[in-house]
Amino acid sequence: MWQLYIAIEDRGLDIMIYNPLEEHSLMTAYLDFEGDFSSKAVEDAIYDNPLLLNDFNRVTVVMRNNHFTLLPDDVTTDPALTETICSELTGRTDSEVLLDRLPLLDMSVAFAPDQDLLNFLRRTFPGVSVRHRISGLIQYWHATSRPMRPLTTLINLRENSIDIASYSANTLQFANTFSADTMADRLYYIMAVRESLGADSETPAVISGDRRLRDELTGPISRYVSRVLPAVFPVAMFKAGGQAAMNTPLDLVVLPLCE
């Protein structure tokens, strides 16, 4: 019954393992690469940790650093068009295009991970689900922000990046990830996205992610946004892991709720 989740980024692997039928079963770890990112570095990190090679009920791998584009369903029905758009927008022309479908939004996240890495994952984890990190966030936010419509800004803070999404009614208006390692950069991207969508000071902003960064952002953003709200952590995942779950990156910990 155990499930394995692996998030791959440039510096290493974020690992989450848990049993959905057992409270307080969630375990996490971070594995640094020995050297620069490559498919071989991922392979070595996984094979150096035999626990990851057990026969899990489900294995989900999250790609964190791949460029992506959002495509409506009427585009993804044409494989050639999908491949052309994805190669133009992501710059990848030598890899398989994966579609991470968002069924309630009638669209998919299209991305093209490194082909050698993709082949390794499929060999090592039969039936593996390979997803883009933005997909779980979009799905989770879509489900949890409904009471706050018609327009809401959803923000997830990490040490070197910021995820921003916005919904109006049942429609995704915007979703992207930006490199941002200063508070000024984070505030700039939030306000630029809000301005582009016509959000006024009354449009709420819901902040999740690293607690220290949330505390740092709340004061500055409150000068421009009258309703700054902390995100409510999902109860099901708190029961699964308590403080360990709360310290797990949002893009990883919400995935079991989106499957």
C-alpha positions, 0 to 999 in steps of 0.5 A: 500500500506504500506510495513513493514520490520523487521530485527531481531538481538541479541539486538533488531529489526530494523524497516522500513515502507514505501509506494512505491507510496509515496515519503518521506514516509519511517519511521524507528525505532530501538526497544531494547529487554528488556533482552536477545534475545529469541523468547519471546523477539521478540514477546514482542517487536512486541506486545508492538508496535501496529503499527507493527500489522496493515494490511500491504500490505507486511511484510518482516522479515530479520534474521541477526544472523543466520548461512547460506550456499549458495547452487546451484539450482541442490542441493536444488531440493533434500530436504533431501540433502539440509537439511543435508548440512544445518544442518552440516554447520549451526549446526541447526538440530531442525529447518526448513530449509528455502531457500532464492532463488537468481534466477539470480544467480541460487542458494539459501541462506539456513538457519534455524531460531529458530523454535519457532520464525518462528512459531510466525512470521507466526502466526502474519504476514500471508504471511510473507516473511522470508529472510536472511540478506545476500540475499538482499545484494547479489541481490542488489550488483549483479545488481549494480556492473555489470558495474565494472566487471570482478572482484569487492569487495563489502563491507558493514560496520556495527559497529560489522560486515562486509559483503563482496561479490565478483563477476566475470562476472555474477558469485558470487565468494564469499559472507560472513559476519564476526564479526569485531569490529576493523579497523584491523579486517575489513582490514584483512578480506577484504584483505584475501578475495581478496587474496583468489580470486586472486585480485590485487591492481587494482581490485576495492573495493566499500564501503558502510555502516556506514559513520564513519566506511567508513571514517576510512577504506578508508585511510588504505585500499588505501595503498593496493587497488588503486581503493577504491570507495564509493557505490552510494546510490539507488536513489529510496530509497533516494526519499522514505526517504531522510536522514532517508533512508541513515541512514538505514542499507543497508541490510534493505533499499535495500530489496524493490529493490529486491522484 
